């Protein structure tokens, strides 16, 4: 039997071992003031590289053939509609720090409500090499979630998996940065976040026809984004994206349809746009990269709404739609409900009396 002194000696030893077990983990919490961790200041800034102002000015506001009051109203409506997308304001940020060897496990994780264009956070990071991934504006986007983020390389922004979806609700930003935290040194790191999604706008001149009942969708875009490699993922069958209708000047005035998505395929590259002199200029290729689908009840057909034939027009765009980009396409409506364009980078196919093989929501 152990005497009282022996029992106390074993208790002290056990407590000491327990404390030693805790010491390696003592700096794993961000924003804790721990003496065995190095203080690192990380400055985050959203960099909005976009052509939205140029595209709207060129296509709606300054072109002499489109200088009517209706076009200016449509430009204003489009700017307002996209004000929460093409913005350098981050509501929320998700910050992950990964091991650079082995299974690239996440070593630290932090989330902040940033509500700013830029912010600085002082983090207590143990001395080592890290791959740091950051995302912004995910919380309020019901279409996109951050998945597989326990490890670095599988970490992905993933769109919901459905045949037909709505447009993205926020402008999403991401960043990746290799970091080496040194011993005994207070360091500053600068992290720039860049936009990962984009928008497309179809403007239809009804040519005096009523556009009631018209439906417009877009398709051909990525459904996921690998954050570490900055590479988009494209499915074999892209989902159909519902557009939002922007209408001005009565029922027979110009009408616009806008969608916000991940980018299309790109014959030049599949990586996100960072900073180049002309990131949105591209020559049309031979193949179509994404599409608008327009379903229009034939304007001059008689009968009840259920009996009126529907014309399907598919507009196949041969220029890529890139991250941070707004693309405006102008078309006009014909007597038979078909859509025409004089743009050389767009091919069209028309099906009169279209019968849906699959119901589009």
FENDA-V34235 format. One record per residue. RES is the residue in one letter. D_CENTER is the distance of its C-alpha to the mean C-alpha in whole Angstrom. Layout:
RES | D_CENTER
RES | D_CENTER
This chain:
X | 69
X | 67
X | 69
X | 67
X | 66
X | 65
X | 62
X | 61
X | 61
X | 59
X | 56
X | 56
X | 55
X | 52
X | 51
X | 51
X | 49
X | 46
X | 46
X | 45
X | 43
X | 41
X | 41
X | 38
X | 35
X | 36
X | 34
X | 31
X | 30
X | 28
X | 29
X | 33
X | 35
X | 37
X | 39
X | 39
X | 35
X | 34
X | 32
X | 29
X | 27
X | 24
X | 22
X | 18
X | 17
X | 14
X | 14
X | 12
X | 13
X | 13
X | 15
X | 15
X | 19
X | 20
X | 19
X | 20
X | 23
X | 24
X | 23
X | 25
X | 26
X | 29
X | 30
X | 33
X | 33
X | 30
X | 31
X | 32
X | 32
X | 30
X | 27
X | 27
X | 26
X | 24
X | 22
X | 23
X | 21
X | 18
X | 18
X | 18
X | 16
X | 13
X | 14
X | 12
X | 9
X | 10
X | 12
X | 13
X | 14
X | 13
X | 14
X | 14
X | 14
X | 15
X | 17
X | 19
X | 22
X | 23
X | 26
X | 26
X | 29
X | 30
X | 27
X | 25
X | 25
X | 23
X | 26
X | 25
X | 22
X | 21
X | 19
X | 19
X | 19
X | 18
X | 18
X | 18
X | 17
X | 19
X | 21
X | 24
X | 24
X | 28
X | 27
X | 30
X | 30
X | 32
X | 33
X | 32
X | 29
X | 25
X | 22
X | 19
X | 16
X | 14
X | 11
X | 10
X | 9
X | 9
X | 13
X | 12
X | 9
X | 12
X | 10
X | 8
X | 11
X | 12
X | 15
X | 17
X | 17
X | 21
X | 21
X | 19
X | 19
X | 18
X | 15
X | 12
X | 9
X | 10
X | 9
X | 13
X | 15
X | 17
X | 18
X | 17
X | 14
X | 13
X | 10
X | 7
X | 9
X | 7
X | 6
X | 4
X | 7
X | 9
X | 13
X | 16
X | 19
X | 23
X | 25
X | 29
X | 31
X | 34
X | 37
X | 39
X | 36
X | 34
X | 31
X | 28
X | 25
X | 22
X | 18
X | 16
X | 12
X | 10
X | 7
X | 4
X | 3
X | 6
X | 9
X | 13
X | 16
X | 19
X | 22
X | 25
X | 29
X | 31
X | 34
X | 36
X | 35
X | 34
X | 30
X | 30
X | 29
X | 27
X | 23
X | 20
X | 18
X | 15
X | 15
X | 14
X | 11
X | 10
X | 10
X | 9
X | 9
X | 12
X | 12
X | 15
X | 16
X | 12
X | 13
X | 11
X | 13
X | 14
X | 16
X | 20
X | 19
X | 16
X | 15
X | 16
X | 14
X | 16
X | 15
X | 17
X | 20
X | 21
X | 25
X | 27
X | 31
X | 32
X | 32
X | 33
X | 31
X | 28
X | 25
X | 21
X | 18
X | 15
X | 11
X | 8
X | 6
X | 5
X | 8
X | 12
X | 14
X | 16
X | 20
X | 20
X | 17
X | 14
X | 13
X | 10
X | 12
X | 14
X | 17
X | 19
X | 22
X | 20
X | 17
X | 16
X | 20
X | 20
X | 23
X | 23
X | 24
X | 26
X | 24
X | 21
X | 18
X | 16
X | 18
X | 19
X | 21
X | 24
X | 26
X | 29
X | 32
X | 35
X | 36
X | 40
X | 40
X | 43
X | 43
X | 41
X | 37
X | 37
X | 39
X | 38
X | 36
X | 32
X | 31
X | 28
X | 27
X | 24
X | 23
X | 22
X | 20
X | 21
X | 19
X | 15
X | 12
X | 10
X | 7
X | 9
X | 11
X | 12
X | 15
X | 18
X | 20
X | 24
X | 26
X | 29
X | 31
X | 34
X | 37
X | 36
X | 33
X | 31
X | 29
X | 29
X | 28
X | 30
X | 27
X | 28
X | 24
X | 24
X | 26
X | 27
X | 29
X | 31
X | 32
X | 35
X | 36
X | 32
X | 33
X | 30
X | 30
X | 27
X | 26
X | 23
X | 22
